[in-house]
Each structure stands twice: as structure tokens, then as C-alpha cells.
Amino acid sequence: MNRLLKILKVNTKQRKTGDIGENLAAKYLRKKGYKILERNYIACGYEVDIIAESKNTYSFVEVKTRTVSGDPLYESRPSQSVTPEKQRKIISCAKYYNVSDRGKMLSLDIIEVYLYKDGRKPKIIHMENAFNINMSKEKTKHI
């Protein structure tokens, strides 16, 4: 079994929190009119949380979930953990999925999910086109 698949099957507290966030993000996207095409799609040695389709766009979505005790503005942003290296891996998955042959636009998104310890309703922030597939050749030559 692929090492990544083994990691995804480990049921840690962090994984459970991530699963809750991904489920909320998928529900949010459906409510916004997206069709969920893939969940936990694996290609090129990396996993993309959600691949969704809207009228003219394929969205590759990285979901980042944090449990917070107070105002999330005073905590680090979950999206900050989507490093340039992680972005390149998501871009590789998008290229592997080959959306360019399907006549639709591509959006590389991040969804932040904030879960409150005090039981308040989760907060979801959807950052469409959070990063760009058109990075310089120097940065993408190893993809």
C-alpha cells in the first residue's frame, strides 16, 4: 500500500478534525452550486482534498481546519500552512487530472474551516484562486 494511503487511514485527532473540515467544506461547496467530483484525490504522490466543478470551472481545493478557542483573527491563519511546495504539488495533481482538455477554467482554492471549542457554528472562508498555476518555469520545472 502506498505510504500516503497509510497515512490517510491513520485515525488521529488531527485527521478527525481534518475530516470534519473537509465534510463541512464539501457541504458548503454543494450549497454554492458546485458538484463534487473527487474527495481525497491522489496523484503524483500528493492528495487533493476536493475537486469540484461549477458551470465553467474546475476547482482544486485544499481544506485547512483549525479548532479555535476565541476569535480566529488572533490565531494563525490555516491557509498559511499551504506552502509554495504544497501549492506545486496541488498544481501537479491538477495537471495530471488534465482539466485543460475539458474546456473549463481552473481554480486553485483554499477553504479555511474554523471549529469553535465553545460550540459556535463553524466559520468557513473560501479563497478562490488562492494561488496561480502560472508560476515561473524555474519554480515549476520539477513538477
C-alpha positions in Angstrom: 0.0 0.0 0.0 1.2 3.5 -0.9 2.8 5.3 2.1 0.4 8.2 1.6 -2.6 6.0 1.7 -1.4 4.5 5.0 -1.0 8.0 6.5 -4.5 9.0 5.3 -6.0 5.9 7.1 -4.5 6.7 10.5 -7.3 8.0 12.7 -5.6 10.6 14.8 -7.3 13.6 16.5 -5.8 15.8 13.8 -7.2 13.6 11.0 -10.6 13.6 12.6 -10.6 17.4 12.7 -9.5 17.4 9.1 -12.3 15.1 8.1 -14.9 17.3 9.8 -13.5 20.3 8.0 -13.5 18.5 4.6 -17.1 17.4 5.1 -18.1 21.0 6.0 -16.2 22.3 3.0 -17.9 19.8 0.6 -21.3 20.7 2.0 -20.5 24.4 1.6 -19.4 23.9 -2.0 -22.6 21.9 -2.8 -24.7 24.7 -1.3 -22.8 27.2 -3.6 -23.8 25.1 -6.6 -20.6 23.1 -7.1 -20.6 19.4 -8.0 -18.1 17.4 -6.0 -16.1 15.2 -8.5 -13.5 13.8 -6.2 -12.7 13.6 -2.5 -9.1 12.9 -1.3 -7.9 12.5 -4.9 -4.3 11.1 -5.1 -1.9 11.7 -7.9 1.7 12.5 -8.3 2.4 11.4 -4.7 0.0 14.0 -3.3 -3.6 14.2 -2.2 -6.0 17.0 -3.1 -8.9 17.3 -0.6 -11.7 18.2 -3.0 -12.0 18.5 -6.8 -15.3 20.3 -7.6 -16.9 21.6 -10.7 -19.0 24.7 -11.3 -20.5 25.9 -14.6 -17.2 26.8 -16.2 -14.6 26.0 -13.6 -12.8 23.0 -12.1 -11.7 23.9 -8.5 -8.9 22.0 -6.8 -9.5 22.7 -3.1 -7.1 22.4 -0.2 -9.1 22.4 3.1 -7.4 23.6 6.2 -9.2 23.2 9.5 -8.4 24.7 12.9 -10.1 24.4 16.3 -10.0 27.8 17.9 -11.0 29.0 21.3 -11.8 32.6 20.6 -11.7 35.0 17.7 -9.8 33.4 14.7 -8.3 36.8 13.9 -6.0 36.3 16.8 -4.9 32.9 15.7 -2.7 31.9 12.8 -4.5 31.5 9.5 -4.9 27.9 8.4 -4.1 28.9 4.8 -0.6 29.9 5.9 0.3 26.2 6.0 -0.3 25.9 2.2 3.4 26.4 1.4 4.8 27.0 -2.1 5.9 23.3 -2.1 2.3 22.2 -1.3 1.0 24.5 -3.9 3.3 23.0 -6.5 2.1 19.5 -5.6 -1.6 20.6 -6.0 -0.7 22.1 -9.3 0.9 18.8 -10.3 -2.3 17.0 -9.4 -4.3 19.5 -11.4 -2.1 18.9 -14.5 -2.4 15.2 -14.0 -6.2 15.5 -13.8 -5.8 17.3 -17.2 -8.6 19.8 -16.9 -7.2 21.8 -19.9 -8.6 19.2 -22.3 -12.1 19.6 -20.9 -12.7 23.3 -21.9 -13.1 24.8 -18.4 -11.2 27.2 -16.3 -9.1 26.1 -13.4 -9.2 27.5 -9.9 -6.8 26.5 -7.2 -8.6 27.3 -3.9 -8.1 27.1 -0.2 -11.0 26.7 2.2 -10.4 27.6 5.8 -12.7 26.0 8.4 -12.7 27.3 11.9 -14.2 25.0 14.5 -15.0 26.7 17.8 -14.4 25.0 21.1 -17.4 26.7 22.7 -19.8 25.1 20.2 -20.5 28.1 18.0 -21.3 27.5 14.3 -18.2 26.8 12.3 -16.8 29.6 10.1 -15.9 28.8 6.5 -13.7 31.1 4.4 -13.4 30.2 0.7 -10.4 31.7 -1.1 -11.0 31.2 -4.8 -7.9 31.3 -7.0 -5.7 31.4 -3.8 -2.6 30.6 -5.9 -1.7 30.5 -9.5 -0.8 27.7 -11.9 1.3 30.1 -14.0 4.3 30.1 -11.7 7.7 30.8 -13.3 9.3 27.9 -15.2 12.2 28.0 -12.7 9.7 27.2 -9.9 7.7 24.6 -11.8 10.4 22.7 -13.7 10.5 19.9 -11.1 6.7 19.3 -11.2 
